[in-house]
Amino acid sequence: MYFRMLRVCFLLLLGSSLCTAMCDLPLSLWCSSGETAKSCGVHEQCRQAMRKAPDAPPETKDGDKWKFECQHGDQECIGNLIETCAINILKDIKVYFPFINCIEGKSGMPEKDAEECASQQQIDLNPIITCANGPMGNALEHQMALQTDALNPPHKYVPWVTLNGVHTEKLERKAEEDLLNLICDTYKGPTPQKCLQRFSKSKRCYQD
C-alpha cells in the first residue's frame, strides 16, 4: 500500500505545477476524495492513478477467521467492517445509509468517525462495534467479499459502479460526475421527490 501511494503521489507531482495555484492542501491529500481532487484540478489523474487492482487477494483464511486485504490499508478494512455491521444491525436503509455516508465524508479514521456520526444521528454504536470486532463482523464481511467476487463482469478496480447489475465506463463516469441525474434518468418507479425538484429547477431555468 505504501508504495502504491508513492506511485500516486509521483504521478500527481508531475502535474503539480499546473495545480498548485488551485489547491492549498498537501499533495498526499489531493486524492482523498472526488471533490478534493476536482478542487485541486487533478480529478482525472487521481481517477486513473487509484484504479489499481489490489496487490493481494481480498481475503484469505486464517484458522477459523477470514483475513482481509484492503486497497487503501488497515483503516479501510476497519471502516468496511463497521459499515457492513451497520447495514446488518440497523437494517433500514434510511438509517444506515446516512450513517455510512457520514463516515465516508470524515477524516478517514473510521472508529472515531463512527462515534461522531452515531452521536449526531442518535444511533447506538455499541452493538455495531461489537459486531465489527467479533466473529459476526468477520463472517458478514466474508459474505460481502463473495458478492464482490460474483460481479459479472468481474471488478478490476475500485470504485466499480454497477447500475441494475450493469457496469460500463460511461455509466461509471456519469455516476462520478452527477449521481442524482443518473439515478433520476434510470429509475423506472414513481418519480422520487428529489427528481421532481430537479425537474422543477430545470424548468425555472428555461423560463428565465
C-alpha positions as CSV (number, residue, x, y, z in Angstrom):
1,M,0.0,0.0,0.0
2,Y,2.8,2.4,0.9
3,F,4.5,2.0,-2.5
4,R,1.1,2.4,-4.3
5,M,0.5,5.7,-2.6
6,L,4.1,6.8,-3.5
7,R,3.3,6.0,-7.1
8,V,0.1,8.0,-7.0
9,C,1.9,11.0,-5.4
10,F,4.6,10.8,-8.1
11,L,2.0,10.8,-10.9
12,L,0.4,13.8,-9.3
13,L,3.7,15.6,-8.7
14,L,4.4,15.5,-12.4
15,G,1.5,17.8,-13.0
16,S,1.7,19.8,-9.7
17,S,2.9,23.0,-11.2
18,L,-0.4,23.3,-13.0
19,C,-2.5,22.6,-9.9
20,T,-0.7,24.3,-7.0
21,A,-2.4,27.6,-7.6
22,M,-5.8,25.9,-7.2
23,C,-5.0,23.7,-4.2
24,D,-3.6,24.6,-0.8
25,L,-3.8,21.0,0.6
26,P,-0.7,18.8,1.0
27,L,0.0,16.6,-2.1
28,S,-0.8,13.4,-0.1
29,L,-4.5,14.6,0.3
30,W,-5.2,15.5,-3.3
31,C,-6.8,12.1,-4.0
32,S,-8.6,11.8,-0.6
33,S,-12.0,12.3,-2.2
34,G,-13.5,13.1,-5.6
35,E,-14.5,16.6,-4.5
36,T,-11.0,17.3,-3.3
37,A,-9.4,16.0,-6.5
38,K,-11.7,18.2,-8.5
39,S,-10.9,21.3,-6.4
40,C,-7.2,20.6,-6.9
41,G,-7.6,20.1,-10.6
42,V,-6.4,16.5,-10.6
43,H,-9.6,14.5,-10.7
44,E,-8.8,12.6,-13.8
45,Q,-5.2,11.9,-12.7
46,C,-6.5,10.6,-9.3
47,R,-9.2,8.6,-11.0
48,Q,-6.6,6.8,-13.2
49,A,-3.9,6.5,-10.6
50,M,-6.1,5.0,-7.9
51,R,-7.6,2.5,-10.4
52,K,-5.3,-0.3,-9.4
53,A,-6.3,-3.9,-8.6
54,P,-5.2,-4.9,-5.1
55,D,-1.7,-6.4,-4.8
56,A,-3.1,-9.4,-2.8
57,P,-6.3,-11.4,-2.8
58,P,-9.1,-9.6,-1.0
59,E,-9.3,-12.3,1.7
60,T,-7.5,-15.4,2.9
61,K,-8.5,-18.0,5.5
62,D,-6.5,-17.7,8.8
63,G,-7.6,-20.5,11.1
64,D,-11.3,-20.2,11.7
65,K,-11.3,-16.5,10.6
66,W,-11.0,-14.5,7.4
67,K,-8.2,-12.1,6.9
68,F,-9.0,-9.1,4.6
69,E,-6.7,-7.1,2.4
70,C,-8.0,-3.6,1.5
71,Q,-6.7,-1.4,-1.3
72,H,-6.2,1.6,1.0
73,G,-4.8,-0.1,4.1
74,D,-6.0,-1.3,7.5
75,Q,-8.2,1.7,8.3
76,E,-10.2,1.0,5.2
77,C,-10.7,-2.6,6.4
78,I,-11.9,-1.3,9.8
79,G,-14.3,1.0,8.1
80,N,-15.6,-1.8,5.9
81,L,-16.4,-3.9,9.0
82,I,-18.1,-1.1,10.8
83,E,-20.2,-0.3,7.7
84,T,-21.1,-3.9,7.0
85,C,-22.2,-4.4,10.6
86,A,-24.2,-1.2,10.5
87,I,-26.1,-2.5,7.4
88,N,-26.8,-5.8,9.2
89,I,-27.8,-4.3,12.6
90,L,-29.7,-1.2,11.6
91,K,-31.4,-2.9,8.6
92,D,-33.3,0.3,7.5
93,I,-31.5,1.9,4.6
94,K,-32.9,5.3,5.6
95,V,-31.0,4.8,8.9
96,Y,-27.8,3.1,7.9
97,F,-27.1,4.9,4.6
98,P,-26.9,8.4,6.2
99,F,-24.7,6.9,8.9
100,I,-22.3,5.3,6.3
101,N,-22.3,8.5,4.2
102,C,-21.4,10.5,7.3
103,I,-18.4,8.2,8.0
104,E,-17.2,8.3,4.4
105,G,-17.2,12.1,4.5
106,K,-15.0,12.4,7.5
107,S,-11.3,12.1,8.4
108,G,-10.6,8.5,7.3
109,M,-10.3,7.2,10.9
110,P,-13.4,5.1,10.9
111,E,-13.7,4.3,14.6
112,K,-13.5,7.9,15.6
113,D,-15.7,9.0,12.7
114,A,-18.3,6.3,13.5
115,E,-18.5,7.7,17.1
116,E,-19.1,11.2,15.8
117,C,-21.7,10.1,13.2
118,A,-23.5,7.8,15.6
119,S,-23.8,10.7,18.1
120,Q,-25.1,13.1,15.5
121,Q,-27.7,10.6,14.3
122,Q,-28.6,9.1,17.7
123,I,-27.5,5.6,16.7
124,D,-26.4,3.1,19.4
125,L,-22.9,2.3,18.2
126,N,-22.0,-0.4,20.8
127,P,-23.6,-3.3,19.0
128,I,-22.1,-2.2,15.7
129,I,-18.6,-2.1,17.2
130,T,-19.1,-5.4,19.0
131,C,-20.1,-6.9,15.6
132,A,-17.1,-5.3,13.8
133,N,-14.6,-6.6,16.3
134,G,-16.0,-10.1,16.6
135,P,-16.8,-13.2,14.6
136,M,-20.1,-11.9,13.4
137,G,-18.4,-9.0,11.6
138,N,-15.8,-11.3,10.1
139,A,-18.5,-13.6,8.7
140,L,-20.6,-10.7,7.3
141,E,-17.5,-9.2,5.6
142,H,-16.7,-12.6,4.1
143,Q,-20.2,-12.6,2.6
144,M,-19.6,-9.1,1.2
145,A,-16.4,-10.4,-0.4
146,L,-18.3,-13.2,-2.0
147,Q,-20.8,-10.8,-3.5
148,T,-17.9,-8.7,-4.9
149,D,-16.3,-11.7,-6.4
150,A,-19.6,-12.7,-8.0
151,L,-19.8,-9.5,-10.1
152,N,-20.2,-10.1,-13.8
153,P,-18.1,-8.8,-15.4
154,P,-15.5,-9.1,-12.6
155,H,-14.4,-5.9,-11.0
156,K,-10.9,-4.7,-11.9
157,Y,-10.5,-1.7,-9.6
158,V,-12.4,0.4,-7.1
159,P,-14.8,2.1,-7.2
160,W,-16.6,-0.3,-9.6
161,V,-20.1,1.1,-10.1
162,T,-22.9,-1.1,-11.2
163,L,-26.5,0.0,-12.0
164,N,-29.2,-2.7,-12.3
165,G,-26.3,-5.2,-12.4
166,V,-24.6,-3.5,-15.3
167,H,-21.1,-1.8,-15.4
168,T,-19.7,0.3,-18.2
169,E,-17.1,3.0,-18.3
170,K,-19.8,5.5,-19.5
171,L,-22.1,4.6,-16.6
172,E,-19.3,4.9,-14.1
173,R,-18.2,8.3,-15.3
174,K,-21.8,9.6,-15.1
175,A,-22.1,8.2,-11.6
176,E,-19.0,10.1,-10.5
177,E,-20.0,13.3,-12.2
178,D,-23.7,13.5,-11.4
179,L,-25.1,10.5,-9.5
180,L,-28.5,12.2,-8.9
181,N,-29.2,12.8,-12.6
182,L,-28.1,9.3,-13.4
183,I,-30.5,7.7,-10.9
184,C,-33.4,10.0,-11.9
185,D,-32.9,9.2,-15.6
186,T,-32.7,5.5,-14.9
187,Y,-35.3,4.8,-12.2
188,K,-38.5,3.2,-13.5
189,G,-40.7,3.6,-10.4
190,P,-42.7,6.6,-9.2
191,T,-40.6,9.7,-9.5
192,P,-38.9,10.5,-6.2
193,Q,-39.2,14.0,-4.7
194,K,-35.6,14.8,-5.3
195,C,-36.0,14.1,-9.0
196,L,-39.2,16.2,-9.1
197,Q,-37.2,19.1,-7.5
198,R,-34.5,18.7,-10.2
199,F,-37.1,18.9,-13.0
200,S,-38.7,21.9,-11.3
201,K,-35.4,23.8,-11.1
202,S,-34.6,22.9,-14.8
203,K,-38.0,24.3,-15.9
204,R,-37.4,27.5,-14.0
205,C,-34.0,27.9,-15.7
206,Y,-35.6,27.6,-19.1
207,Q,-38.4,30.1,-18.2
208,D,-35.8,32.7,-17.2
